[in-house]
Amino acid sequence: MITKVKEFLAEVKAELGKVTWPSRKETISTTWVVVAIVFLISIYLGACDVVLAKVMRFILG
């Protein structure tokens, strides 16, 4: 059991050594892209919610 765990951890370490990590600049720029997209989608979904709520009030009201 312990040998399997050691073997697994050694393989994990080897695989992490193969990873190409992004630079700080790349990480920051992609983070801003994600934040902007999330913001735009939240505005869109909020607008849809308001419109659908008004439609439901009109239908049921």
N, C-alpha and C positions, 0 to 999 in steps of 0.2 A: 504493500500500500504506500509506504513512505517513498519507495523508489519511483513509483508511478508519479507521485506528486512532484518529486525533484525533477524527473524527466519532463513533466508538463511545464514546470516553471522555467527550465532551461530552454524549451522550445518557444515559450512565450518571449523570453529575453532575446532569443535569436530573431524572432519575427519582428519584434519592436525595433531591432537594429536595422531592419530592412525598410522601415517606414520613412518616407520623405516628409518631414514635418514642414509646414508652411512658415514663412518668415513672420515676424511681428507685424510688418507693414501689410502683408497679405491677409493676416488674421483680422486686423483692424478694419481693413477695407471690406472684406466679406461680411464682417459683423454689421457694418453700417448698411450694407445692401439688405441683409436679413431684417434689420430693424425697420428700414424704409418699407419693405414689402409687407411686413406684419402690420405696420401703421396703415398702409393703403388698404389692405384687406379688411382691417377692423373698421375703417371708415365706410367701405362698401357694405359690409355686413350690417353695420349700424343703420345705414340708410335703408337697406332692405327691410330691416326689422321695423323701422318707423313706418315705411310705406305699407307693409303687410299688416301692421297693427291698425292703421287707419282704414285699410280695406276691410278688415274683420269687424271693426267698429261700425262701418257703414253697412255691411251685410247683416250683422246681428243687432245693430242699434235701432 
